[in-house]
Amino acid sequence: MNKKTKLSPVKGRLVPLEDGTPWPSKDGDPIDHEVVMTRYYRRRIRDGDLRDNKAEAGVPADNKNREEKTRKAGK
């Protein structure tokens, strides 16, 4: 089961939601938005388009260890 987390675009990046709709904004500035962590959002984080505010606050991301294990296994 994928967990929800709050993400926001990195300053200067235009990132649509997974369904193609524009990222929610307030007064023209993108705001934090809660999403289900899918492959789309994990890729956008890895590419530097989105940031996980929970991870930046020092809380480890739940999928980080899983991704590291997958890379090691698939050498």
PDB file of N, CA, C and O in Angstrom, chain B, residues numbered from 101:
ATOM      1  N   MET B 101       0.842  -1.181   0.000  1.00  0.00           N
ATOM      2  CA  MET B 101       0.000   0.000   0.000  1.00  0.00           C
ATOM      3  C   MET B 101       0.883   1.239   0.000  1.00  0.00           C
ATOM      4  O   MET B 101       1.794   1.355   0.820  1.00  0.00           O
ATOM      5  N   ASN B 102       0.622   2.151  -0.902  1.00  0.00           N
ATOM      6  CA  ASN B 102       1.384   3.391  -0.967  1.00  0.00           C
ATOM      7  C   ASN B 102       0.874   4.367   0.080  1.00  0.00           C
ATOM      8  O   ASN B 102      -0.329   4.481   0.315  1.00  0.00           O
ATOM      9  N   LYS B 103       1.816   5.069   0.705  1.00  0.00           N
ATOM     10  CA  LYS B 103       1.456   6.029   1.737  1.00  0.00           C
ATOM     11  C   LYS B 103       1.334   7.420   1.151  1.00  0.00           C
ATOM     12  O   LYS B 103       1.879   7.716   0.088  1.00  0.00           O
ATOM     13  N   LYS B 104       0.602   8.273   1.867  1.00  0.00           N
ATOM     14  CA  LYS B 104       0.439   9.659   1.449  1.00  0.00           C
ATOM     15  C   LYS B 104       1.533  10.498   2.093  1.00  0.00           C
ATOM     16  O   LYS B 104       1.977  10.224   3.208  1.00  0.00           O
ATOM     17  N   THR B 105       1.951  11.515   1.374  1.00  0.00           N
ATOM     18  CA  THR B 105       2.918  12.470   1.890  1.00  0.00           C
ATOM     19  C   THR B 105       2.681  13.817   1.234  1.00  0.00           C
ATOM     20  O   THR B 105       2.053  13.901   0.178  1.00  0.00           O
ATOM     21  N   LYS B 106       3.181  14.862   1.854  1.00  0.00           N
ATOM     22  CA  LYS B 106       3.029  16.201   1.289  1.00  0.00           C
ATOM     23  C   LYS B 106       4.264  16.541   0.476  1.00  0.00           C
ATOM     24  O   LYS B 106       5.393  16.426   0.953  1.00  0.00           O
ATOM     25  N   LEU B 107       4.032  16.961  -0.750  1.00  0.00           N
ATOM     26  CA  LEU B 107       5.104  17.348  -1.661  1.00  0.00           C
ATOM     27  C   LEU B 107       4.878  18.767  -2.126  1.00  0.00           C
ATOM     28  O   LEU B 107       3.768  19.294  -2.053  1.00  0.00           O
ATOM     29  N   SER B 108       5.944  19.379  -2.606  1.00  0.00           N
ATOM     30  CA  SER B 108       5.817  20.688  -3.245  1.00  0.00           C
ATOM     31  C   SER B 108       6.883  20.804  -4.325  1.00  0.00           C
ATOM     32  O   SER B 108       7.965  20.232  -4.198  1.00  0.00           O
ATOM     33  N   PRO B 109       6.577  21.544  -5.389  1.00  0.00           N
ATOM     34  CA  PRO B 109       7.557  21.722  -6.457  1.00  0.00           C
ATOM     35  C   PRO B 109       8.752  22.552  -5.987  1.00  0.00           C
ATOM     36  O   PRO B 109       8.613  23.442  -5.149  1.00  0.00           O
ATOM     37  N   VAL B 110       9.906  22.252  -6.530  1.00  0.00           N
ATOM     38  CA  VAL B 110      11.094  23.060  -6.277  1.00  0.00           C
ATOM     39  C   VAL B 110      10.875  24.406  -6.958  1.00  0.00           C
ATOM     40  O   VAL B 110      10.263  24.474  -8.024  1.00  0.00           O
ATOM     41  N   LYS B 111      11.371  25.473  -6.347  1.00  0.00           N
ATOM     42  CA  LYS B 111      11.163  26.821  -6.886  1.00  0.00           C
ATOM     43  C   LYS B 111      11.628  26.896  -8.335  1.00  0.00           C
ATOM     44  O   LYS B 111      12.738  26.487  -8.676  1.00  0.00           O
ATOM     45  N   GLY B 112      10.758  27.425  -9.168  1.00  0.00           N
ATOM     46  CA  GLY B 112      11.073  27.587 -10.580  1.00  0.00           C
ATOM     47  C   GLY B 112      10.669  26.413 -11.456  1.00  0.00           C
ATOM     48  O   GLY B 112      10.831  26.479 -12.675  1.00  0.00           O
ATOM     49  N   ARG B 113      10.151  25.346 -10.872  1.00  0.00           N
ATOM     50  CA  ARG B 113       9.731  24.176 -11.652  1.00  0.00           C
ATOM     51  C   ARG B 113       8.224  24.145 -11.779  1.00  0.00           C
ATOM     52  O   ARG B 113       7.513  24.391 -10.805  1.00  0.00           O
ATOM     53  N   LEU B 114       7.727  23.845 -12.971  1.00  0.00           N
ATOM     54  CA  LEU B 114       6.300  23.657 -13.197  1.00  0.00           C
ATOM     55  C   LEU B 114       6.052  22.161 -13.290  1.00  0.00           C
ATOM     56  O   LEU B 114       6.494  21.505 -14.233  1.00  0.00           O
ATOM     57  N   VAL B 115       5.346  21.630 -12.311  1.00  0.00           N
ATOM     58  CA  VAL B 115       5.110  20.192 -12.238  1.00  0.00           C
ATOM     59  C   VAL B 115       3.613  19.935 -12.172  1.00  0.00           C
ATOM     60  O   VAL B 115       2.950  20.425 -11.257  1.00  0.00           O
ATOM     61  N   PRO B 116       3.063  19.177 -13.122  1.00  0.00           N
ATOM     62  CA  PRO B 116       1.641  18.831 -13.024  1.00  0.00           C
ATOM     63  C   PRO B 116       1.447  17.672 -12.053  1.00  0.00           C
ATOM     64  O   PRO B 116       2.381  16.928 -11.754  1.00  0.00           O
ATOM     65  N   LEU B 117       0.225  17.536 -11.571  1.00  0.00           N
ATOM     66  CA  LEU B 117      -0.116  16.347 -10.792  1.00  0.00           C
ATOM     67  C   LEU B 117      -0.098  15.152 -11.732  1.00  0.00           C
ATOM     68  O   LEU B 117      -0.037  15.317 -12.951  1.00  0.00           O
ATOM     69  N   GLU B 118      -0.149  13.972 -11.181  1.00  0.00           N
ATOM     70  CA  GLU B 118      -0.065  12.751 -11.986  1.00  0.00           C
ATOM     71  C   GLU B 118      -1.161  12.667 -13.040  1.00  0.00           C
ATOM     72  O   GLU B 118      -0.944  12.105 -14.113  1.00  0.00           O
ATOM     73  N   ASP B 119      -2.332  13.217 -12.749  1.00  0.00           N
ATOM     74  CA  ASP B 119      -3.436  13.148 -13.716  1.00  0.00           C
ATOM     75  C   ASP B 119      -3.380  14.257 -14.767  1.00  0.00           C
ATOM     76  O   ASP B 119      -4.268  14.354 -15.613  1.00  0.00           O
ATOM     77  N   GLY B 120      -2.328  15.104 -14.718  1.00  0.00           N
ATOM     78  CA  GLY B 120      -2.144  16.140 -15.713  1.00  0.00           C
ATOM     79  C   GLY B 120      -2.700  17.504 -15.330  1.00  0.00           C
ATOM     80  O   GLY B 120      -2.467  18.481 -16.041  1.00  0.00           O
ATOM     81  N   THR B 121      -3.429  17.590 -14.225  1.00  0.00           N
ATOM     82  CA  THR B 121      -3.951  18.874 -13.786  1.00  0.00           C
ATOM     83  C   THR B 121      -2.817  19.712 -13.189  1.00  0.00           C
ATOM     84  O   THR B 121      -1.831  19.162 -12.699  1.00  0.00           O
ATOM     85  N   PRO B 122      -2.958  21.040 -13.231  1.00  0.00           N
ATOM     86  CA  PRO B 122      -1.897  21.893 -12.672  1.00  0.00           C
ATOM     87  C   PRO B 122      -1.725  21.671 -11.162  1.00  0.00           C
ATOM     88  O   PRO B 122      -2.673  21.318 -10.460  1.00  0.00           O
ATOM     89  N   TRP B 123      -0.495  21.886 -10.684  1.00  0.00           N
ATOM     90  CA  TRP B 123      -0.207  21.769  -9.250  1.00  0.00           C
ATOM     91  C   TRP B 123      -1.010  22.834  -8.517  1.00  0.00           C
ATOM     92  O   TRP B 123      -1.066  23.972  -8.983  1.00  0.00           O
ATOM     93  N   PRO B 124      -1.637  22.507  -7.380  1.00  0.00           N
ATOM     94  CA  PRO B 124      -2.415  23.495  -6.623  1.00  0.00           C
ATOM     95  C   PRO B 124      -1.540  24.692  -6.222  1.00  0.00           C
ATOM     96  O   PRO B 124      -0.373  24.530  -5.867  1.00  0.00           O
ATOM     97  N   SER B 125      -2.121  25.883  -6.285  1.00  0.00           N
ATOM     98  CA  SER B 125      -1.356  27.074  -5.920  1.00  0.00           C
ATOM     99  C   SER B 125      -2.261  28.055  -5.186  1.00  0.00           C
ATOM    100  O   SER B 125      -3.488  27.978  -5.251  1.00  0.00           O
ATOM    101  N   LYS B 126      -1.614  28.972  -4.491  1.00  0.00           N
ATOM    102  CA  LYS B 126      -2.322  30.028  -3.783  1.00  0.00           C
ATOM    103  C   LYS B 126      -1.624  31.328  -4.162  1.00  0.00           C
ATOM    104  O   LYS B 126      -0.422  31.477  -3.943  1.00  0.00           O
ATOM    105  N   ASP B 127      -2.360  32.249  -4.719  1.00  0.00           N
ATOM    106  CA  ASP B 127      -1.811  33.530  -5.182  1.00  0.00           C
ATOM    107  C   ASP B 127      -0.672  33.325  -6.175  1.00  0.00           C
ATOM    108  O   ASP B 127       0.280  34.105  -6.193  1.00  0.00           O
ATOM    109  N   GLY B 128      -0.759  32.291  -6.993  1.00  0.00           N
ATOM    110  CA  GLY B 128       0.241  32.033  -8.024  1.00  0.00           C
ATOM    111  C   GLY B 128       1.449  31.240  -7.567  1.00  0.00           C
ATOM    112  O   GLY B 128       2.276  30.854  -8.393  1.00  0.00           O
ATOM    113  N   ASP B 129       1.572  30.985  -6.262  1.00  0.00           N
ATOM    114  CA  ASP B 129       2.699  30.207  -5.745  1.00  0.00           C
ATOM    115  C   ASP B 129       2.243  28.787  -5.435  1.00  0.00           C
ATOM    116  O   ASP B 129       1.204  28.602  -4.801  1.00  0.00           O
ATOM    117  N   PRO B 130       3.011  27.763  -5.875  1.00  0.00           N
ATOM    118  CA  PRO B 130       2.637  26.377  -5.574  1.00  0.00           C
ATOM    119  C   PRO B 130       2.623  26.135  -4.067  1.00  0.00           C
ATOM    120  O   PRO B 130       3.440  26.684  -3.328  1.00  0.00           O
ATOM    121  N   ILE B 131       1.694  25.315  -3.634  1.00  0.00           N
ATOM    122  CA  ILE B 131       1.585  24.998  -2.209  1.00  0.00           C
ATOM    123  C   ILE B 131       1.847  23.515  -1.990  1.00  0.00           C
ATOM    124  O   ILE B 131       1.830  22.724  -2.933  1.00  0.00           O
ATOM    125  N   ASP B 132       2.093  23.143  -0.723  1.00  0.00           N
ATOM    126  CA  ASP B 132       2.239  21.736  -0.367  1.00  0.00           C
ATOM    127  C   ASP B 132       0.938  21.021  -0.710  1.00  0.00           C
ATOM    128  O   ASP B 132      -0.153  21.548  -0.490  1.00  0.00           O
ATOM    129  N   HIS B 133       1.071  19.823  -1.248  1.00  0.00           N
ATOM    130  CA  HIS B 133      -0.112  19.063  -1.638  1.00  0.00           C
ATOM    131  C   HIS B 133       0.104  17.605  -1.251  1.00  0.00           C
ATOM    132  O   HIS B 133       1.156  17.030  -1.531  1.00  0.00           O
ATOM    133  N   GLU B 134      -0.891  17.016  -0.607  1.00  0.00           N
ATOM    134  CA  GLU B 134      -0.782  15.626  -0.180  1.00  0.00           C
ATOM    135  C   GLU B 134      -1.112  14.694  -1.348  1.00  0.00           C
ATOM    136  O   GLU B 134      -2.161  14.815  -1.980  1.00  0.00           O
ATOM    137  N   VAL B 135      -0.202  13.772  -1.616  1.00  0.00           N
ATOM    138  CA  VAL B 135      -0.382  12.821  -2.714  1.00  0.00           C
ATOM    139  C   VAL B 135      -0.033  11.418  -2.225  1.00  0.00           C
ATOM    140  O   VAL B 135       0.666  11.246  -1.227  1.00  0.00           O
ATOM    141  N   VAL B 136      -0.531  10.434  -2.944  1.00  0.00           N
ATOM    142  CA  VAL B 136      -0.132   9.048  -2.704  1.00  0.00           C
ATOM    143  C   VAL B 136       1.175   8.839  -3.456  1.00  0.00           C
ATOM    144  O   VAL B 136       1.257   9.140  -4.647  1.00  0.00           O
ATOM    145  N   MET B 137       2.195   8.329  -2.779  1.00  0.00           N
ATOM    146  CA  MET B 137       3.515   8.158  -3.388  1.00  0.00           C
ATOM    147  C   MET B 137       3.467   7.037  -4.428  1.00  0.00           C
ATOM    148  O   MET B 137       3.475   5.852  -4.093  1.00  0.00           O
ATOM    149  N   THR B 138       3.417   7.437  -5.670  1.00  0.00           N
ATOM    150  CA  THR B 138       3.436   6.494  -6.785  1.00  0.00           C
ATOM    151  C   THR B 138       4.782   6.604  -7.484  1.00  0.00           C
ATOM    152  O   THR B 138       5.614   7.428  -7.107  1.00  0.00           O
ATOM    153  N   ARG B 139       4.997   5.788  -8.488  1.00  0.00           N
ATOM    154  CA  ARG B 139       6.242   5.845  -9.265  1.00  0.00           C
ATOM    155  C   ARG B 139       6.440   7.225  -9.871  1.00  0.00           C
ATOM    156  O   ARG B 139       7.569   7.711  -9.945  1.00  0.00           O
ATOM    157  N   TYR B 140       5.362   7.859 -10.303  1.00  0.00           N
ATOM    158  CA  TYR B 140       5.437   9.183 -10.907  1.00  0.00           C
ATOM    159  C   TYR B 140       6.071  10.188  -9.942  1.00  0.00           C
ATOM    160  O   TYR B 140       7.003  10.905 -10.307  1.00  0.00           O
ATOM    161  N   TYR B 141       5.557  10.235  -8.706  1.00  0.00           N
ATOM    162  CA  TYR B 141       6.065  11.202  -7.738  1.00  0.00           C
ATOM    163  C   TYR B 141       7.463  10.831  -7.252  1.00  0.00           C
ATOM    164  O   TYR B 141       8.283  11.724  -7.035  1.00  0.00           O
ATOM    165  N   ARG B 142       7.759   9.554  -7.075  1.00  0.00           N
ATOM    166  CA  ARG B 142       9.120   9.159  -6.685  1.00  0.00           C
ATOM    167  C   ARG B 142      10.128   9.564  -7.750  1.00  0.00           C
ATOM    168  O   ARG B 142      11.228  10.014  -7.429  1.00  0.00           O
ATOM    169  N   ARG B 143       9.752   9.405  -9.025  1.00  0.00           N
ATOM    170  CA  ARG B 143      10.648   9.811 -10.115  1.00  0.00           C
ATOM    171  C   ARG B 143      10.841  11.322 -10.125  1.00  0.00           C
ATOM    172  O   ARG B 143      11.960  11.800 -10.316  1.00  0.00           O
ATOM    173  N   ARG B 144       9.767  12.080  -9.922  1.00  0.00           N
ATOM    174  CA  ARG B 144       9.866  13.540  -9.900  1.00  0.00           C
ATOM    175  C   ARG B 144      10.753  14.026  -8.752  1.00  0.00           C
ATOM    176  O   ARG B 144      11.479  15.009  -8.904  1.00  0.00           O
ATOM    177  N   ILE B 145      10.698  13.340  -7.597  1.00  0.00           N
ATOM    178  CA  ILE B 145      11.573  13.676  -6.469  1.00  0.00           C
ATOM    179  C   ILE B 145      13.016  13.368  -6.845  1.00  0.00           C
ATOM    180  O   ILE B 145      13.904  14.192  -6.623  1.00  0.00           O
ATOM    181  N   ARG B 146      13.254  12.203  -7.404  1.00  0.00           N
ATOM    182  CA  ARG B 146      14.601  11.781  -7.793  1.00  0.00           C
ATOM    183  C   ARG B 146      15.192  12.711  -8.850  1.00  0.00           C
ATOM    184  O   ARG B 146      16.394  12.975  -8.839  1.00  0.00           O
ATOM    185  N   ASP B 147      14.354  13.209  -9.765  1.00  0.00           N
ATOM    186  CA  ASP B 147      14.820  14.111 -10.816  1.00  0.00           C
ATOM    187  C   ASP B 147      15.007  15.550 -10.328  1.00  0.00           C
ATOM    188  O   ASP B 147      15.551  16.383 -11.053  1.00  0.00           O
ATOM    189  N   GLY B 148      14.561  15.846  -9.107  1.00  0.00           N
ATOM    190  CA  GLY B 148      14.743  17.184  -8.546  1.00  0.00           C
ATOM    191  C   GLY B 148      13.617  18.148  -8.846  1.00  0.00           C
ATOM    192  O   GLY B 148      13.761  19.348  -8.614  1.00  0.00           O
ATOM    193  N   ASP B 149      12.494  17.656  -9.357  1.00  0.00           N
ATOM    194  CA  ASP B 149      11.359  18.526  -9.661  1.00  0.00           C
ATOM    195  C   ASP B 149      10.480  18.784  -8.436  1.00  0.00           C
ATOM    196  O   ASP B 149       9.898  19.860  -8.300  1.00  0.00           O
ATOM    197  N   LEU B 150      10.388  17.798  -7.553  1.00  0.00           N
ATOM    198  CA  LEU B 150       9.574  17.910  -6.341  1.00  0.00           C
ATOM    199  C   LEU B 150      10.445  17.683  -5.119  1.00  0.00           C
ATOM    200  O   LEU B 150      11.511  17.073  -5.201  1.00  0.00           O
ATOM    201  N   ARG B 151       9.974  18.183  -3.987  1.00  0.00           N
ATOM    202  CA  ARG B 151      10.671  17.894  -2.733  1.00  0.00           C
ATOM    203  C   ARG B 151       9.667  17.343  -1.736  1.00  0.00           C
ATOM    204  O   ARG B 151       8.509  17.758  -1.687  1.00  0.00           O
ATOM    205  N   ASP B 152      10.144  16.399  -0.948  1.00  0.00           N
ATOM    206  CA  ASP B 152       9.347  15.780   0.106  1.00  0.00           C
ATOM    207  C   ASP B 152       9.632  16.552   1.385  1.00  0.00           C
ATOM    208  O   ASP B 152      10.710  16.424   1.965  1.00  0.00           O
ATOM    209  N   ASN B 153       8.680  17.344   1.821  1.00  0.00           N
ATOM    210  CA  ASN B 153       8.890  18.192   2.986  1.00  0.00           C
ATOM    211  C   ASN B 153       9.128  17.389   4.250  1.00  0.00           C
ATOM    212  O   ASN B 153       9.841  17.846   5.144  1.00  0.00           O
ATOM    213  N   LYS B 154       8.554  16.212   4.343  1.00  0.00           N
ATOM    214  CA  LYS B 154       8.745  15.351   5.502  1.00  0.00           C
ATOM    215  C   LYS B 154      10.200  14.879   5.572  1.00  0.00           C
ATOM    216  O   LYS B 154      10.789  14.852   6.653  1.00  0.00           O
ATOM    217  N   ALA B 155      10.776  14.513   4.440  1.00  0.00           N
ATOM    218  CA  ALA B 155      12.160  14.046   4.403  1.00  0.00           C
ATOM    219  C   ALA B 155      13.126  15.185   4.727  1.00  0.00           C
ATOM    220  O   ALA B 155      14.143  14.966   5.384  1.00  0.00           O
ATOM    221  N   GLU B 156      12.813  16.396   4.271  1.00  0.00           N
ATOM    222  CA  GLU B 156      13.685  17.534   4.541  1.00  0.00           C
ATOM    223  C   GLU B 156      13.662  17.927   6.009  1.00  0.00           C
ATOM    224  O   GLU B 156      14.603  18.554   6.496  1.00  0.00           O
ATOM    225  N   ALA B 157      12.595  17.567   6.723  1.00  0.00           N
ATOM    226  CA  ALA B 157      12.493  17.897   8.141  1.00  0.00           C
ATOM    227  C   ALA B 157      13.276  16.908   9.003  1.00  0.00           C
ATOM    228  O   ALA B 157      13.263  17.015  10.229  1.00  0.00           O
ATOM    229  N   GLY B 158      13.956  15.949   8.379  1.00  0.00           N
ATOM    230  CA  GLY B 158      14.756  14.985   9.120  1.00  0.00           C
ATOM    231  C   GLY B 158      14.058  13.671   9.384  1.00  0.00           C
ATOM    232  O   GLY B 158      14.625  12.796  10.039  1.00  0.00           O
ATOM    233  N   VAL B 159      12.854  13.509   8.899  1.00  0.00           N
ATOM    234  CA  VAL B 159      12.123  12.253   9.053  1.00  0.00           C
ATOM    235  C   VAL B 159      12.458  11.388   7.845  1.00  0.00           C
ATOM    236  O   VAL B 159      12.216  11.808   6.714  1.00  0.00           O
ATOM    237  N   PRO B 160      13.011  10.187   8.050  1.00  0.00           N
ATOM    238  CA  PRO B 160      13.381   9.360   6.902  1.00  0.00           C
ATOM    239  C   PRO B 160      12.167   8.942   6.078  1.00  0.00           C
ATOM    240  O   PRO B 160      11.117   8.606   6.625  1.00  0.00           O
ATOM    241  N   ALA B 161      12.325   8.968   4.770  1.00  0.00           N
ATOM    242  CA  ALA B 161      11.248   8.533   3.873  1.00  0.00           C
ATOM    243  C   ALA B 161      11.099   7.022   3.956  1.00  0.00           C
ATOM    244  O   ALA B 161      12.095   6.302   4.031  1.00  0.00           O
ATOM    245  N   ASP B 162       9.864   6.537   3.945  1.00  0.00           N
ATOM    246  CA  ASP B 162       9.602   5.112   4.085  1.00  0.00           C
ATOM    247  C   ASP B 162      10.161   4.303   2.924  1.00  0.00           C
ATOM    248  O   ASP B 162      10.581   3.163   3.123  1.00  0.00           O
ATOM    249  N   ASN B 163      10.178   4.856   1.726  1.00  0.00           N
ATOM    250  CA  ASN B 163      10.594   4.082   0.563  1.00  0.00           C
ATOM    251  C   ASN B 163      12.085   4.175   0.279  1.00  0.00           C
ATOM    252  O   ASN B 163      12.568   3.495  -0.626  1.00  0.00           O
ATOM    253  N   LYS B 164      12.832   4.991   1.014  1.00  0.00           N
ATOM    254  CA  LYS B 164      14.252   5.183   0.744  1.00  0.00           C
ATOM    255  C   LYS B 164      15.025   3.875   0.898  1.00  0.00           C
ATOM    256  O   LYS B 164      15.806   3.515   0.017  1.00  0.00           O
ATOM    257  N   ASN B 165      14.820   3.165   1.997  1.00  0.00           N
ATOM    258  CA  ASN B 165      15.540   1.906   2.217  1.00  0.00           C
ATOM    259  C   ASN B 165      15.178   0.868   1.171  1.00  0.00           C
ATOM    260  O   ASN B 165      16.038   0.106   0.727  1.00  0.00           O
ATOM    261  N   ARG B 166      13.926   0.832   0.777  1.00  0.00           N
ATOM    262  CA  ARG B 166      13.487  -0.133  -0.228  1.00  0.00           C
ATOM    263  C   ARG B 166      14.178   0.131  -1.558  1.00  0.00           C
ATOM    264  O   ARG B 166      14.601  -0.812  -2.226  1.00  0.00           O
ATOM    265  N   GLU B 167      14.300   1.402  -1.958  1.00  0.00           N
ATOM    266  CA  GLU B 167      14.953   1.740  -3.219  1.00  0.00           C
ATOM    267  C   GLU B 167      16.435   1.392  -3.181  1.00  0.00           C
ATOM    268  O   GLU B 167      16.985   0.918  -4.175  1.00  0.00           O
ATOM    269  N   GLU B 168      17.094   1.624  -2.033  1.00  0.00           N
ATOM    270  CA  GLU B 168      18.514   1.288  -1.920  1.00  0.00           C
ATOM    271  C   GLU B 168      18.720  -0.217  -2.032  1.00  0.00           C
ATOM    272  O   GLU B 168      19.658  -0.663  -2.692  1.00  0.00           O
ATOM    273  N   LYS B 169      17.860  -1.001  -1.400  1.00  0.00           N
ATOM    274  CA  LYS B 169      17.974  -2.447  -1.471  1.00  0.00           C
ATOM    275  C   LYS B 169      17.762  -2.948  -2.905  1.00  0.00           C
ATOM    276  O   LYS B 169      18.435  -3.875  -3.357  1.00  0.00           O
ATOM    277  N   THR B 170      16.816  -2.320  -3.610  1.00  0.00           N
ATOM    278  CA  THR B 170      16.532  -2.718  -4.978  1.00  0.00           C
ATOM    279  C   THR B 170      17.737  -2.444  -5.871  1.00  0.00           C
ATOM    280  O   THR B 170      18.080  -3.273  -6.715  1.00  0.00           O
ATOM    281  N   ARG B 171      18.384  -1.289  -5.697  1.00  0.00           N
ATOM    282  CA  ARG B 171      19.563  -0.973  -6.509  1.00  0.00           C
ATOM    283  C   ARG B 171      20.682  -1.951  -6.229  1.00  0.00           C
ATOM    284  O   ARG B 171      21.359  -2.394  -7.157  1.00  0.00           O
ATOM    285  N   LYS B 172      20.896  -2.304  -4.950  1.00  0.00           N
ATOM    286  CA  LYS B 172      21.978  -3.228  -4.601  1.00  0.00           C
ATOM    287  C   LYS B 172      21.724  -4.607  -5.196  1.00  0.00           C
ATOM    288  O   LYS B 172      22.647  -5.264  -5.678  1.00  0.00           O
ATOM    289  N   ALA B 173      20.471  -5.039  -5.160  1.00  0.00           N
ATOM    290  CA  ALA B 173      20.156  -6.367  -5.665  1.00  0.00           C
ATOM    291  C   ALA B 173      20.264  -6.446  -7.184  1.00  0.00           C
ATOM    292  O   ALA B 173      20.544  -7.509  -7.738  1.00  0.00           O
ATOM    293  N   GLY B 174      20.040  -5.318  -7.851  1.00  0.00           N
ATOM    294  CA  GLY B 174      20.032  -5.337  -9.309  1.00  0.00           C
ATOM    295  C   GLY B 174      21.343  -4.874  -9.935  1.00  0.00           C
ATOM    296  O   GLY B 174      21.337  -4.373 -11.060  1.00  0.00           O
ATOM    297  N   LYS B 175      22.459  -5.026  -9.241  1.00  0.00           N
ATOM    298  CA  LYS B 175      23.760  -4.563  -9.737  1.00  0.00           C
ATOM    299  C   LYS B 175      23.936  -4.855 -11.148  1.00  0.00           C
ATOM    300  O   LYS B 175      24.976  -4.531 -11.720  1.00  0.00           O
TER     301      LYS B 175
END
